[in-house]
Amino acid sequence: MTSDSKSMETSNLGTRKRTLSRGPILNNLILHFRPLTVPEKTLKFTLTWGLGGMATVLVMLLIGTGLLLKFVYQPFPDKAYDSILYLQNHVLFGHFIRNIHHWSANLLVIISFLHFLRVFFTGAFHPPRQFNWIIGLCLFFIVLAANFTGYLLPWDQLSYWGTTISTGTLEYIPGAGIWLKKMIRGGEDIGPGSLRIFFAVHTAILPIMLGMLMAFHFWRTRRSGGLVIPRSDGEEIPSQPHRVSTVPNLVLRELVVGLSLIAIIFLFSVFFNAPLGDPANPGLSPNPTKAPWYFMGFQEILLHFHPFIALFFIPLLMIIALLSVPYFKYPVNTAGVWFVSSKGRHMAMYAAGTALIVTPICILLDEYVLDFTGWLSGLPPVVSAGLIPLGIVLAGCFWFHLVLKRKFAPNKNEMVQMFFVLFLTAFILLTIIGIGFRGMGMKLTWPWVG
Amino acid sequence: MKKDKQKRTSEGESPHDPSKRSLLNKIWIGLGIFALIEFLALVIAFIRPGKMASRSDDSDTIIEAGPAKRFPHNSVTAFIRGKFYLCRMEDGGFLALSRKCTHLGCTVPWLEKEKRFSCPCHGSAFDIRGEVISPPAPRALDLYPVFIENNIVKVDTGKRMKRKGFEAKQLVYPKKV
């Protein structure tokens, strides 16, 4: 694949001449990251939805605005909040810059998540792109970490308590948990040490890691011959796809997507301010205290399972499952085919529908009917509130998989996708419920009440 | 790679015995890993919160709560500076409870009407002895050591003690006058 695209590049002299005539600066800069030509079919918007490009643009916006913010922000508990107020009220465009940074960061979580879904559902993790899936996952974790470390910096009630309960979860990691929590907090509680550490990690370590891994991510994409070439189920992977020159075909499209995105974010930032609550008060936890929204899925799981299960066991299983996605032995390479096959699409719909119905039922049951800790009070809570409910959920999933197996007789590709959709839908639903349907004291309410 | 190696040795570019060279390579790799571990340990030691950071802002961690008779039986008094509650039981025993929920570390307020601590974060509740009334909190509120000198109640906020549940021996009584 690699040598293929290279030979195409060099043999296609006509294209090279045309691009060279666009001047050495443009040529050097753009073509340093890009091949001279790209397969024409990969330019189709509905293959990528421009998501990877959007994520890149957002990162650039974040670095730009972040550098500006660094000139005003002061990472000390008694000064941080005031420096944000100063930024918003006395610095020209200060509020605007903060809004852009805030909304871009939140959008980046969504966009990179969607990008991850796109890559999964087009089978873009099959060889030779296996390792790039891993890099992509690492990038997603870095994006989450960057968002999370940035969350503390305004030092308001929201950030102080959100960070307190999120880092509090580390305590449940067996063995090193307490040590790790103290290390990350820079002391017993969220305090000056935490702010110093979070600031350093947020403004230096994570951006550097992000930049390096992004370069690696792009390079791997290029080395595997560019993007997956879209095709329908049953079509062969084309070995000699028709190629067109990168400038202007790809670059122009990227510019359109990137500039539109920037315009939308700027407009949004004019009308919607980044939230800033009361200054942090360690003596008063607001009710309800919620983790940042991208952790709400875990917070919702935490309401139903013992912390050890919810905060250590389940995340560990999720990470292992996600990392091993490209390394299962698949019978078919479905790179470029949306949802594996029509059967795969069917099964995915079944899984999504089931998760949509069963997840709320389970939550309601656990909230109002089930009481494992009460019924099984003789057992340790890790078992009664953790392993037993988890076992029931997993047994339910296993039974569902048996039913689908009988109904569809699917291959492994389709089955893996089914499980992915099942858990994904459930997790997204849990996140939505955690964000919108939890009120005072984490009781279930409607989002429009109170 | 392998071919390369063979070629080189056959051409005599490397005069050394291959087995000796591989031993040297191993030593180099071993030294490299050792250096890496050393480096990591150094970084961790550098970042780790030292004794200065883990100590609270005030260097003296012992807080004088006041004369014992000032605290009525079956009452809870909050000490903002020491971040604890001083609870006095029905029978006159004292207990200093950490105000941090044992679930995820939110600050638990005392609800006088309901006679219980209630965590706003995930709805855990504790009674006056710090025992869990309703989960998800996994264990009772942490304790600080209480001691009574000359009928003055003092609390050492430097030593937070974890416990499974309430035991009678945790209570501290003033001397009968």
Interface residues (C-beta under 8 A of the other chain):
Chain A: W161 T164 I165 T167 G168 T169 E171 K182 M183 R185 G186 G187 E188 D189 G193 I197 P282 G283 L284 S285 P286 N287 P288 T289 L302 L303 H306 P307 T373 P381 A385 M440 G441 M442 K443
Chain B: I44 I47 R48 P49 A53 S54 I80 K83 R99 H103 L104 G105 C106 T107 V108 P109 S118 C119 P120 C121 H122 G123 P135 P136 P138 R160
